[in-house]
Amino acid sequence: MTTLLTPEITTVDELAERCDRCSAAAKLEVKLASGGELTFCGHHANRHHEDIVKIAERIILEDGFVWTGK
């Protein structure tokens, strides 16, 4: 039986990174359980929210961003 843990979610004033998919301003940063990190704009963060939760150890959201995965 596999148990899924809920990733730690924190909020910051602003993310300085760019989306790894389209280079738009990042709204969400994911620290991966396997190591490394990914950043997503609002569109891609919401589009891939189910997959992000599965692989994340920690999620950092920009303040004011409404994420469907939360």
C-alpha positions in Angstrom: 0.0 0.0 0.0 1.4 3.4 -1.0 0.8 6.4 1.2 0.9 9.9 -0.4 2.1 12.7 1.8 0.9 16.2 1.4 3.7 18.5 0.4 4.6 21.5 2.6 3.1 24.7 1.0 4.5 28.1 1.7 3.9 31.6 0.3 6.4 34.3 -0.6 5.9 37.9 -1.8 7.4 37.3 -5.2 9.2 34.6 -7.2 12.1 35.8 -9.3 12.2 32.7 -11.6 10.7 32.1 -15.0 8.4 29.2 -16.0 10.3 26.1 -17.1 7.7 25.4 -19.8 7.1 28.9 -21.4 9.4 31.4 -19.7 6.5 33.5 -18.3 6.8 34.9 -14.8 6.8 32.0 -12.2 3.9 31.8 -9.8 4.8 28.4 -8.3 8.1 26.7 -7.5 8.2 22.9 -6.7 11.0 21.3 -4.7 10.9 17.7 -5.9 10.9 14.7 -3.6 13.6 13.2 -5.8 15.8 16.3 -5.7 15.8 19.4 -7.9 13.2 22.0 -8.6 10.7 23.2 -11.2 9.0 26.5 -11.7 5.7 27.2 -13.4 3.7 30.2 -14.5 0.1 30.3 -13.2 -1.3 28.7 -16.4 1.0 25.7 -16.3 0.8 25.3 -12.5 -3.0 25.0 -12.6 -2.9 22.8 -15.7 -0.6 20.3 -14.1 -1.7 20.6 -10.4 -2.5 16.9 -10.0 1.0 15.8 -11.2 2.8 18.6 -9.2 1.2 17.4 -5.9 2.4 13.8 -6.6 6.0 14.7 -7.1 6.4 17.6 -4.7 8.2 17.7 -1.3 7.6 21.4 -1.0 5.6 24.0 -3.0 6.2 27.7 -2.9 3.4 29.9 -4.1 3.6 33.6 -5.0 1.4 35.6 -2.7 -2.0 36.3 -4.3 -1.8 33.4 -6.8 -4.8 31.1 -6.7 -3.6 27.6 -7.3 -6.2 24.8 -8.0 -4.0 22.2 -6.3 -4.3 23.8 -2.9 
